[in-house]
Amino acid sequence: MKLISHRGNLNGPNPEQENHPDYIWAALRAGFDVEIDVWFIDGKIMLGHDKPQYDFPFELLENHYSKLWIHCKNMDALSKLNDLDPVGSKLNYFMHESDLGVLTSKCYIWSTNLFDKGILVMPETFDKKPIETTLGVCSDYIENYK
């Protein structure tokens, strides 16, 4: 099962650190995949949840692209990532707001409600439990799923 840290969180939300490059690196070093929030603004890729806050360290893509789940926060980010990797051969990116589920560029179903053969997102928020056919979990409390 894929264990995905939500914005770098391992043991609960930490809004002051979420999406900070050092926080993401720490989650990767701990052995987890990481869901990151990405914006494309003024010709730059940026990290941040509610707004672009941090310059995007391209070493993340170069060294850990297979462990990143890239949540595009604006249409320009989705378009830019599609330009960089149009068939999702390397990057795994997606965009959603309040959708029940979306398909990532690597054809994973990303959902707050899906159990079977998809990535279950934030199960603690929706009182869901992964089942044996869940391919992965994305959580603020990802340490709990080891």
C-alpha positions in Angstrom: 0.0 0.0 0.0 1.3 3.5 -0.9 1.6 5.7 2.2 1.3 9.4 1.2 2.0 12.2 3.5 -0.5 15.1 3.0 1.6 18.2 2.5 4.5 16.7 4.4 2.5 16.0 7.6 3.3 12.8 9.4 1.5 13.0 12.8 -1.2 15.7 12.2 -1.8 19.0 10.5 0.9 21.6 10.8 -0.3 24.6 8.7 2.9 26.6 9.4 5.1 23.9 7.9 2.9 22.3 5.2 4.3 22.4 1.7 7.6 24.0 3.0 10.4 22.3 1.0 12.2 21.2 4.2 9.0 19.7 5.5 8.5 17.8 2.3 12.1 16.6 2.3 11.7 15.3 5.9 8.6 13.2 4.9 10.5 11.8 1.9 13.5 10.9 4.2 11.0 9.2 6.5 10.1 6.9 3.6 6.7 8.3 2.5 5.4 9.6 -0.7 4.2 13.2 -0.4 1.2 15.1 -1.8 2.3 18.6 -2.5 0.3 21.7 -3.6 1.7 23.5 -6.6 0.9 26.8 -8.3 2.1 28.3 -11.5 2.2 32.1 -11.2 4.1 34.7 -13.2 6.1 32.0 -15.0 7.2 30.2 -11.8 6.2 27.0 -10.1 5.5 27.6 -6.5 4.5 25.5 -3.4 1.6 26.5 -1.0 -1.8 25.4 -0.1 -4.1 28.5 -0.1 -1.6 30.6 -2.0 1.9 30.3 -3.6 4.3 30.6 -0.7 7.6 28.9 -1.5 9.8 28.6 -4.5 9.7 25.1 -5.9 12.9 23.2 -5.4 13.4 21.4 -8.8 15.6 18.8 -7.1 12.4 17.3 -5.8 11.3 16.5 -9.4 14.8 15.4 -10.4 15.4 13.1 -7.4 11.9 12.1 -6.1 9.4 12.5 -9.0 8.1 9.0 -8.4 7.2 9.8 -4.8 5.4 13.1 -5.4 1.6 13.4 -5.8 1.3 16.9 -7.3 -2.0 18.7 -6.6 -2.3 21.5 -9.1 -3.9 24.5 -7.3 -4.6 26.5 -10.4 -5.3 25.8 -14.1 -2.0 27.3 -15.1 -0.2 24.7 -12.9 -2.1 21.9 -14.5 -1.3 23.2 -18.0 2.4 23.7 -17.1 2.8 20.2 -15.8 0.9 18.8 -18.8 3.4 20.7 -21.0 6.4 19.2 -19.0 5.0 15.7 -19.0 2.0 15.4 -21.3 1.3 11.7 -20.8 2.2 11.4 -17.2 5.2 9.2 -18.0 7.1 10.6 -15.0 5.1 13.1 -13.0 1.9 12.2 -11.2 -0.3 15.3 -11.1 -4.0 16.1 -10.8 -6.4 18.9 -10.0 -9.6 18.9 -8.0 -11.6 21.1 -5.7 -14.6 19.4 -4.2 -14.9 16.4 -6.5 -15.7 13.0 -5.2 -12.8 11.6 -7.1 -10.3 12.5 -9.9 -7.9 10.6 -12.1 -4.3 11.5 -11.8 -1.9 11.7 -14.8 -0.7 8.2 -13.8 -4.3 6.9 -13.8 -4.7 6.5 -10.1 -8.2 7.3 -8.7 -7.8 9.9 -6.0 -10.8 10.1 -3.8 -12.2 10.8 -0.3 -14.7 8.0 -0.7 -13.2 5.3 -2.8 -11.9 2.2 -1.1 -11.3 -0.3 -3.9 -8.2 0.1 -6.1 -7.7 3.8 -5.5 -6.0 6.3 -3.2 -8.1 7.0 -0.1 -7.6 10.7 0.8 -7.9 11.9 4.3 -9.7 8.9 5.8 -9.6 10.4 9.3 -11.7 13.4 8.1 -14.4 11.2 6.6 -14.3 8.4 9.1 -13.2 5.9 6.5 -10.9 2.9 6.9 -8.8 1.5 4.1 -9.5 -2.0 3.0 -7.1 -4.5 1.6 -7.8 -3.5 -2.0 -7.0 0.2 -1.4 -3.9 1.0 -3.3 -2.9 3.8 -1.0 -3.8 6.3 1.7 -3.0 10.0 1.8 -3.2 11.4 5.4 -2.1 14.1 7.8 -1.5 11.2 10.2 0.3 8.9 7.8 2.6 7.4 10.5 -0.6 5.7 11.8 -0.8 3.6 8.7 2.7 2.0 8.9 
